[in-house]
């Protein structure tokens, strides 16, 4: 299952192969950017009671939020201990102008120190104007070769630290299978789960979660999502 793509920029040390793949993806993205930017995605063409939203990263740096029908938008800010998505400030401003629910995510690497990664994320997010209702997210979809126990404790440490620093519980994002394997005991954190073989909203929560907040159901032509919550309920998950 394809989920969030890793960064476009310089990858953490020891990951040269994935860096080459990211560079190739950047070339393709640049070649098609004009087409992608020109497409204003409609709301999904199905009878569905859920709230519709989109999420983007530097791969969609020029995404047209003003003409999007999304009722919430999530964007990538950071990855690892030093990488920053250069498109984050623009997306953050555009979502503020549009006035819809907005969230920001960090792509985690369990081979690093979770506190160092959390501080990096909070520093970058804190460099931009914030407002109540902004949702913070840990995107965890790689084990970096670590054990299930290590990845689980890493996620718990990151989430608990950000909760203590901000006064709100971050959302946890991952693919369904990854969350089911590595997410035990994290059911108190709102779940944003990717599952592309299921119809929008037609999923059961993995691991110890009793419910899901957001279902990412496709990445074509960009990541698209539905939420079981209303926009007001989503905002209630964000920063006070």
C-alpha positions in Angstrom: 0.0 0.0 0.0 1.4 3.4 -1.0 1.1 6.0 1.7 2.9 9.3 2.2 6.0 9.7 0.2 9.3 10.5 1.9 11.0 13.8 1.4 12.1 15.4 -1.9 15.3 16.8 -0.3 18.5 15.3 1.1 17.6 12.1 2.9 19.1 11.0 6.3 22.5 9.4 6.1 22.8 5.9 4.8 19.7 6.1 2.6 21.3 6.8 -0.8 19.1 4.5 -2.8 15.9 6.2 -1.6 17.5 9.6 -2.2 18.0 8.6 -5.9 14.4 7.5 -6.1 13.2 10.8 -4.5 15.3 12.7 -7.1 13.7 10.8 -9.9 10.2 11.5 -8.5 11.1 15.2 -8.3 12.0 15.3 -12.0 8.7 13.7 -12.9 6.9 16.1 -10.5 8.5 19.1 -12.1 7.6 17.9 -15.6 3.9 17.6 -14.6 3.6 20.4 -12.1 1.8 22.7 -14.6 -0.9 20.0 -15.2 -1.3 19.1 -11.5 -1.6 22.7 -10.4 -4.2 23.4 -13.0 -6.5 20.6 -11.8 -9.1 21.6 -9.2 -10.1 18.3 -7.7 -13.9 18.0 -7.2 -15.4 16.5 -4.1 -15.5 12.7 -4.5 -18.3 11.6 -6.8 -20.0 9.1 -4.5 -22.8 9.2 -2.0 -20.8 9.5 1.2 -21.7 11.4 4.5 -18.1 12.0 5.5 -16.1 15.2 5.5 -13.8 15.4 2.4 -10.1 16.6 2.7 -6.8 16.5 0.9 -3.1 16.3 2.0 0.0 17.4 0.1 3.7 17.8 0.4 6.5 19.3 -1.7 5.4 17.1 -4.6 2.3 19.3 -4.9 4.0 22.6 -4.0 1.6 24.7 -6.2 -1.6 22.9 -5.2 -4.5 25.3 -5.6 -6.2 25.3 -2.2 -8.5 28.2 -3.2 -10.3 26.2 -5.8 -10.2 23.0 -3.8 -13.5 21.6 -2.4 -11.6 20.1 0.6 -13.0 20.9 4.0 -9.7 20.1 5.6 -6.1 20.1 4.5 -2.9 18.5 5.8 0.6 19.4 4.8 4.1 18.0 5.4 6.5 20.2 7.4 9.5 18.0 8.4 11.2 14.7 8.3 13.9 13.2 10.5 16.0 15.6 12.6 16.8 18.3 10.0 14.8 18.1 6.8 12.2 20.8 6.1 9.6 20.8 3.3 10.1 24.1 1.5 6.5 24.2 0.4 5.2 24.2 4.0 5.0 28.0 4.6 3.1 28.5 1.4 0.6 25.8 2.0 0.2 27.0 5.6 -0.7 30.5 4.5 -3.1 29.3 1.8 -5.0 27.1 4.2 -5.3 30.0 6.6 -6.7 32.2 3.8 -9.2 29.5 2.8 -10.3 29.1 6.4 -10.7 25.3 6.5 -9.3 22.9 9.1 -5.6 22.6 8.7 -3.0 20.1 10.0 0.7 19.6 9.7 2.7 16.3 9.8 6.2 15.1 10.5 7.6 12.0 8.8 9.3 10.0 11.5 12.4 7.7 11.4 12.7 5.3 14.3 16.4 5.0 13.8 16.8 8.6 15.2 16.1 10.1 18.6 12.4 10.7 18.9 12.8 13.8 21.1 15.3 15.3 18.6 12.8 14.7 15.8 9.9 16.1 17.8 11.9 19.3 18.7 12.7 19.7 15.0 9.1 19.4 14.0 7.9 21.9 16.7 10.6 24.4 15.9 9.6 24.5 12.2 5.9 24.6 12.9 6.4 27.2 15.5 8.2 29.4 13.0 4.9 30.0 11.2 1.8 31.7 12.7 -0.5 29.3 14.4 -4.1 29.3 15.6 -6.4 27.2 17.7 -7.5 24.1 16.0 -4.3 23.4 14.1 -3.8 19.6 14.1 -0.3 18.1 14.7 0.4 14.7 13.2 3.1 12.0 13.5 3.4 10.2 10.1 5.0 6.8 10.9 5.3 4.3 8.1 8.9 2.9 8.2 10.6 0.8 10.8 14.1 1.7 9.7 14.9 -1.9 10.4 14.1 -1.6 14.1 12.0 -4.1 16.2 8.3 -3.8 16.7 8.9 -3.0 20.4 11.4 -0.2 19.5 9.2 1.4 16.9 6.2 1.3 19.2 8.2 2.9 22.1 9.7 5.4 19.7 6.2 6.5 18.6 5.0 6.7 22.1 7.9 8.8 23.2 7.4 11.2 20.2 3.6 11.5 20.8 3.9 12.0 24.6 6.6 14.6 24.2 4.6 16.7 21.7 1.5 16.3 23.9 3.4 17.7 26.9 4.9 20.5 24.8 1.7 21.7 23.1 -1.1 20.7 25.4 -2.8 18.6 22.8 -2.6 15.0 21.5 -1.1 14.7 18.0 -2.8 12.5 15.4 -1.1 9.3 14.4 -0.9 8.6 10.6 0.1 5.3 9.0 -0.9 2.6 6.6 -3.5 0.1 8.0 -1.1 -2.8 8.2 1.8 -0.8 9.7 -0.5 0.7 12.3 -1.9 -2.8 13.2 1.6 -4.2 13.7 3.4 -1.2 15.3 0.6 0.8 16.9 -0.4 -1.3 19.9 -1.2 0.8 22.9 -1.5 4.0 20.9 -5.3 4.0 20.7 -5.7 7.2 22.7 -4.2 9.2 19.8 -6.6 10.1 17.0 -6.0 7.8 14.0 -5.5 8.9 10.4 -5.1 5.7 8.4 -4.3 4.9 4.8 -6.1 2.0 3.2 -6.5 2.2 -0.6 -8.3 -1.0 -1.2 -11.3 0.1 0.8 -14.1 2.5 -0.3 -14.0 5.9 1.4 -14.9 5.5 5.0 -15.5 1.8 4.7 -12.8 0.6 7.1 -12.4 -0.8 10.6 -9.6 0.6 12.9 -6.4 -1.4 13.3 -4.6 -2.5 16.5 -6.1 -1.0 19.7 -8.0 1.9 18.1 -11.7 1.9 18.7 -12.4 4.4 15.9 -10.7 6.3 13.1 -10.7 10.0 12.5 -9.5 10.2 8.9 -9.3 7.6 6.1 -6.9 8.3 3.2 -8.4 6.2 0.5 -6.4 7.2 -2.6 -3.3 9.0 -3.7 -4.5 9.7 -7.3 -4.0 12.3 -8.5 -3.2 13.6 -5.0 -3.8 12.2 -1.5 -7.6 12.3 -0.8 -9.3 11.6 2.5 -12.6 11.4 4.3 -13.2 12.1 7.9 -15.8 10.5 10.2 -15.8 13.9 12.0 -17.3 17.2 11.2 -15.0 20.1 10.6 -15.8 21.4 14.1 -15.0 18.1 15.6 -11.7 17.9 13.7 -10.7 21.4 15.0 -11.4 20.2 18.5 -8.5 17.7 18.0 -6.1 20.6 17.3 -4.1 23.0 19.4 -6.0 25.0 22.1 
